[in-house]
Structure formats: structure tokens, C-alpha cells
Amino acid sequence: MRIPSAPKFACDRQALTWIREICERQQPNEAVKIFYFEDLDDVVLRALRSEARVLQGLELATVLKSARSQQALFFVASTDTYSLDLRTKAADAFEKSVQTFGVLLRGLEVQQIYDRYNASAEELAETQKLLSRLIDIVEDKVLQQKPEEP
């Protein structure tokens, strides 16, 4: 028996909300204390690919201390197949994640942000502004962080 889509999506969205609420209760430097039956980053990625669950996916990605979640937020914010409104929400979520956990992206992941901005020369001004904002978010946080002791 196949479950109709509407109740299934409602259950999925509620489950994503509960996972986000559990993650929000944790301190920023504390490991999330829930059982991992599957990788929560994979849950985020699947939610972001679903029109019915994308907003819950953004919310969950915001509260996970994960480079993959930050990378997924960057992907949504920088991909022009998403609406400008959704891309702006993804940039807001990316900013909140970076403010909470620091820049978890490293090396080539950070380079992708610059590369994507550089490739936007022929795109709409709104897109360039959004991509510039992503760079500013990363650079501002990096400048705020104290260098680690050797």
C-alpha cells in the first residue's frame, strides 16, 4: 500500500522540525546528543532537493555543526535554479551557521565560493550581490577568529 504524498510530506517536515529542535538545544561546541541512525548531513541534502521540505532542510542545516551542511547552504544560495527568495534564505542560514560554528569549510570548499563569484560576471546584479555577501560572511568570520597557537 502506497502512502499518499501529502501526509508523508507532513510527517517528513515534522521529523525535520524535531531533529532541528534537538540540535538547537545543544551548546555550539557540544556534540549533538541524538542517536545517528543515518548521517544528518544526508538528511539535509535530501530535504534540500525536495520542494516540499527545502525550508526545513535550510533550518536543520543552520543548526548542524557540519562543513557539509555549510557547503549545502552555499550550494542553494549560489544556484540560480532556486528562486532569489530561497537563495536569500539559504544565505541567511549560511550566515547564522558561520556565526554560530565558525567557518567549517576548508581549502577547495572556500575556493568554490570565490570561483562561483568570479564566474558570475555576466549574471544579474542580484546574483552577484548575493555571492559577494557569501564571501563577506566567510571573510568577516575568519578575521574575527583568533589564530590558533602553534
C-alpha positions in Angstrom: 0.0 0.0 0.0 1.4 3.4 -1.0 1.1 6.3 1.4 -0.4 9.4 -0.2 2.2 12.2 -0.7 0.5 14.9 1.5 0.6 13.0 4.8 4.1 11.6 4.0 5.5 15.1 3.4 3.8 16.4 6.6 5.4 13.6 8.6 8.8 14.3 6.9 8.6 18.0 7.7 7.6 17.3 11.3 10.5 14.9 11.7 12.9 17.5 10.3 11.5 20.1 12.8 12.0 17.7 15.7 15.6 17.0 14.7 16.3 20.7 14.3 14.8 21.4 17.8 17.0 18.8 19.4 20.1 20.2 17.7 19.2 23.7 18.8 19.2 22.7 22.4 22.9 21.8 22.2 25.7 24.2 23.0 27.7 25.3 19.9 30.8 23.3 20.9 28.9 20.3 22.2 28.3 17.2 20.2 24.7 16.7 19.2 23.3 14.0 21.7 20.9 12.1 19.5 21.3 8.7 18.0 22.6 8.8 14.5 20.6 6.2 12.5 21.8 7.9 9.4 24.1 10.8 8.7 22.2 14.0 9.4 24.0 15.7 6.5 22.4 13.3 4.2 19.0 14.1 5.7 19.7 17.8 5.0 20.8 17.1 1.4 17.7 15.1 0.7 15.5 17.8 2.2 17.1 20.5 0.1 16.4 18.5 -3.0 12.7 18.4 -2.2 10.5 21.4 -2.9 8.1 20.3 -0.1 11.0 20.1 2.5 13.5 22.6 1.4 12.7 25.2 4.1 13.0 22.6 6.9 16.3 21.5 5.3 17.6 25.0 5.5 16.6 25.3 9.1 18.3 22.0 10.0 21.5 22.8 8.1 21.7 26.0 10.1 21.9 24.2 13.4 24.3 21.4 12.5 27.9 21.9 13.2 29.0 20.5 9.8 31.1 21.5 6.9 28.8 19.5 4.6 25.8 21.5 5.9 27.6 24.8 5.3 28.5 23.6 1.8 24.9 22.6 1.1 23.7 26.1 2.2 26.3 27.7 -0.1 25.1 25.5 -2.9 21.5 26.5 -2.6 22.4 30.2 -2.1 24.6 30.2 -5.2 22.5 28.1 -7.6 20.3 30.2 -9.9 17.8 27.4 -10.5 16.4 28.2 -7.0 14.3 31.4 -6.6 16.1 34.5 -5.4 13.9 34.4 -2.2 15.0 30.9 -1.4 18.6 31.7 -2.2 18.5 34.6 0.1 17.1 32.4 2.9 19.9 30.0 2.3 22.4 32.8 2.5 20.8 33.9 5.8 21.1 30.3 7.1 24.7 30.1 5.9 25.5 33.3 7.8 23.8 32.0 11.0 25.7 28.8 10.8 29.0 30.6 10.3 28.3 33.0 13.2 27.5 30.0 15.4 30.1 27.5 14.5 32.8 29.5 12.6 33.8 28.7 9.0 33.9 24.9 8.8 34.7 24.9 5.1 38.3 24.4 4.2 40.6 24.8 1.2 38.8 24.0 -2.1 35.4 24.4 -0.4 36.2 28.0 0.3 37.8 28.4 -3.1 34.4 27.3 -4.7 32.8 30.4 -3.1 35.3 32.7 -4.8 35.2 30.8 -8.1 31.4 31.0 -8.2 31.5 34.7 -7.6 34.2 35.2 -10.3 32.0 33.2 -12.7 29.0 35.4 -12.1 30.3 38.4 -14.1 27.5 38.1 -16.7 24.8 37.3 -14.3 22.1 39.5 -12.7 23.2 42.1 -10.2 21.1 40.4 -7.5 23.1 37.2 -8.0 26.4 39.0 -7.8 25.3 40.8 -4.7 24.3 37.5 -3.0 27.5 35.8 -4.0 29.5 38.8 -2.7 27.6 38.5 0.6 28.7 34.9 1.0 32.3 35.9 0.6 31.8 38.7 3.1 30.3 36.3 5.6 33.3 34.0 5.4 35.9 36.7 5.4 34.3 38.6 8.3 34.3 35.5 10.4 37.8 34.5 9.5 39.0 38.0 10.5 37.2 37.7 13.9 38.7 34.3 14.7 41.9 34.3 16.8 44.8 32.5 15.2 45.5 29.1 16.8 48.6 28.7 18.9 51.3 26.5 17.3 
